[in-house]
Amino acid sequence: MNLPQKDKMTKPRYQDVLAKDIPEISHGNGVVVKVIAGSVHDVSGPVQELMAMPFYLDVRVDAGKEFALPIPPEYNTCLYVIEGAVGASKLDQIGYTKNQILLFSREGDTVYLNAGVSGARFLLMSGKPLGEPVAWYGPIVMNTQEELEQAAYELRVGSFIKEEAQASL
């Protein structure tokens, strides 16, 4: 996960999550949601204390059924289709298929999806944008080209991880 500039060089923090620890809820007729991060209908996922306050959901929608989820309008939201096909609104044709990524606009406050004839499974990811510049190369995400070059150098020489740094959550 990308962090705010002030927190980028803090000590990494990892959260092990087992499949059995991911709550699964029925989100209406023909929809099952596994909540990995964030909350849906007062059910919270096991991944906690993330700065961007994201939703990370594994969603299965039966053939011809619809899925709707309120999302804060200031959040960036996308989905990755794992199986089947989806349409991106109540009126949209089924046009997004396996291995496609769909980026939603920030218009409105609800994500609507409908599943194709074989149903659909997708990852829905949404989070509060940082509003900072992004410089990216391989596994490294920084804010400026200079920071990126410094981080790449530190990665090569083995000093990239700052053990003494304290994560501010």
C-alpha positions as CSV (number, residue, x, y, z in Angstrom):
1,M,0.0,0.0,0.0
2,N,1.2,3.5,-0.8
3,L,1.8,5.6,2.2
4,P,1.8,9.4,2.8
5,Q,5.2,10.9,2.1
6,K,5.9,11.5,5.8
7,D,5.4,7.7,6.5
8,K,7.1,6.2,3.5
9,M,10.4,5.2,5.1
10,T,8.9,3.8,8.3
11,K,9.5,0.2,9.3
12,P,7.3,-2.2,7.2
13,R,4.3,-3.8,9.0
14,Y,2.8,-7.0,7.8
15,Q,-0.5,-8.6,8.6
16,D,-0.9,-12.4,8.0
17,V,-4.5,-13.2,7.1
18,L,-5.8,-16.8,6.7
19,A,-8.8,-17.5,4.5
20,K,-10.7,-18.8,7.5
21,D,-10.3,-15.4,9.2
22,I,-12.0,-13.5,6.3
23,P,-15.7,-12.9,7.1
24,E,-18.1,-13.8,4.4
25,I,-21.6,-12.2,4.2
26,S,-24.6,-12.4,2.0
27,H,-25.1,-8.9,0.5
28,G,-28.5,-9.5,-0.9
29,N,-30.0,-12.0,-3.3
30,G,-27.2,-13.8,-5.2
31,V,-24.3,-11.8,-3.8
32,V,-21.6,-13.0,-1.4
33,V,-18.9,-10.6,-0.1
34,K,-15.7,-11.6,1.6
35,V,-14.5,-8.6,3.6
36,I,-10.7,-8.5,3.6
37,A,-10.3,-4.8,4.6
38,G,-12.9,-2.1,5.5
39,S,-16.4,-2.7,6.6
40,V,-19.6,-3.8,4.9
41,H,-22.9,-3.8,6.9
42,D,-21.0,-3.6,10.2
43,V,-18.8,-6.6,9.3
44,S,-15.1,-5.6,9.3
45,G,-12.3,-7.4,7.5
46,P,-9.3,-8.8,9.4
47,V,-6.8,-6.3,7.7
48,Q,-6.9,-3.3,10.1
49,E,-5.2,0.0,10.7
50,L,-4.4,1.0,7.2
51,M,-3.8,4.7,6.6
52,A,-6.0,5.0,3.4
53,M,-9.0,3.4,5.2
54,P,-9.6,1.1,2.2
55,F,-12.2,-1.4,1.2
56,Y,-10.8,-4.6,-0.2
57,L,-13.6,-7.0,-1.0
58,D,-13.8,-10.4,-2.8
59,V,-17.3,-10.4,-4.4
60,R,-19.2,-13.2,-6.1
61,V,-22.4,-12.2,-7.9
62,D,-24.8,-14.9,-9.4
63,A,-25.8,-14.7,-13.0
64,G,-28.0,-11.8,-13.9
65,K,-27.9,-10.4,-10.3
66,E,-26.9,-6.9,-9.2
67,F,-24.4,-5.6,-6.6
68,A,-24.5,-2.2,-5.1
69,L,-22.3,-0.7,-2.4
70,P,-22.1,2.8,-0.9
71,I,-18.6,4.2,-1.3
72,P,-17.5,7.6,-0.1
73,P,-17.5,9.8,-3.2
74,E,-13.9,11.1,-2.5
75,Y,-12.5,7.6,-2.7
76,N,-10.7,6.1,-5.7
77,T,-12.4,2.8,-6.6
78,C,-11.5,0.1,-9.0
79,L,-12.3,-3.6,-9.6
80,Y,-10.5,-6.5,-11.1
81,V,-12.6,-9.2,-12.7
82,I,-11.5,-12.7,-11.7
83,E,-14.2,-14.7,-13.3
84,G,-17.2,-14.1,-15.5
85,A,-18.3,-10.7,-16.7
86,V,-19.8,-7.5,-15.3
87,G,-21.5,-4.3,-16.4
88,A,-20.6,-1.1,-14.5
89,S,-24.1,0.3,-13.8
90,K,-27.7,-0.7,-13.9
91,L,-27.9,0.2,-17.6
92,D,-24.4,-0.8,-18.7
93,Q,-24.0,-3.7,-21.2
94,I,-22.0,-6.6,-19.8
95,G,-18.6,-5.7,-21.2
96,Y,-15.9,-6.2,-18.6
97,T,-14.5,-9.7,-18.5
98,K,-11.8,-11.8,-16.8
99,N,-8.5,-10.1,-16.2
100,Q,-9.8,-6.6,-16.9
101,I,-9.6,-3.7,-14.5
102,L,-12.3,-1.1,-14.2
103,L,-11.6,2.3,-12.7
104,F,-14.7,4.2,-11.4
105,S,-15.3,7.9,-11.5
106,R,-15.9,9.8,-8.3
107,E,-19.4,10.8,-9.4
108,G,-22.1,9.5,-7.0
109,D,-21.7,7.6,-3.8
110,T,-22.6,4.1,-4.8
111,V,-20.9,1.5,-7.0
112,Y,-23.5,-0.5,-9.1
113,L,-22.5,-3.7,-10.9
114,N,-24.5,-6.4,-12.7
115,A,-23.3,-9.9,-13.5
116,G,-23.4,-11.6,-16.9
117,V,-24.9,-14.9,-17.8
118,S,-22.3,-17.0,-16.0
119,G,-22.1,-14.7,-13.0
120,A,-19.0,-12.8,-11.8
121,R,-16.3,-12.8,-9.2
122,F,-14.2,-9.7,-8.7
123,L,-12.0,-7.8,-6.3
124,L,-13.3,-4.4,-5.4
125,M,-10.7,-2.0,-4.1
126,S,-11.4,1.5,-2.8
127,G,-9.5,4.0,-0.6
128,K,-9.0,7.6,0.2
129,P,-6.5,9.2,-2.2
130,L,-3.4,10.6,-0.7
131,G,-3.4,13.6,-3.1
132,E,0.4,13.5,-3.4
133,P,2.6,13.1,-6.5
134,V,3.7,9.6,-7.4
135,A,7.1,8.4,-8.6
136,W,7.1,4.7,-9.2
137,Y,9.6,2.1,-10.4
138,G,9.3,-1.7,-9.8
139,P,8.3,-2.3,-6.1
140,I,9.1,1.2,-5.0
141,V,6.6,4.1,-4.8
142,M,7.8,7.5,-3.7
143,N,6.8,11.1,-4.3
144,T,9.6,12.5,-6.4
145,Q,12.2,11.2,-8.8
146,E,15.0,12.1,-6.4
147,E,13.3,10.1,-3.6
148,L,12.9,7.2,-6.0
149,E,16.5,7.3,-7.0
150,Q,17.6,7.4,-3.3
151,A,15.3,4.5,-2.4
152,A,16.5,2.4,-5.4
153,Y,20.1,3.1,-4.3
154,E,19.3,2.1,-0.7
155,L,17.6,-1.1,-1.9
156,R,20.7,-2.0,-3.9
157,V,23.1,-1.5,-1.0
158,G,20.8,-3.1,1.6
159,S,19.9,0.0,3.7
160,F,16.3,0.5,2.4
161,I,14.5,-0.9,5.4
162,K,14.8,1.4,8.4
163,E,14.6,-0.9,11.5
164,E,14.7,2.0,13.9
165,A,11.9,4.0,12.3
166,Q,8.5,3.9,14.1
167,A,5.3,3.5,12.0
168,S,2.8,6.2,12.8
169,L,-0.7,4.8,12.3
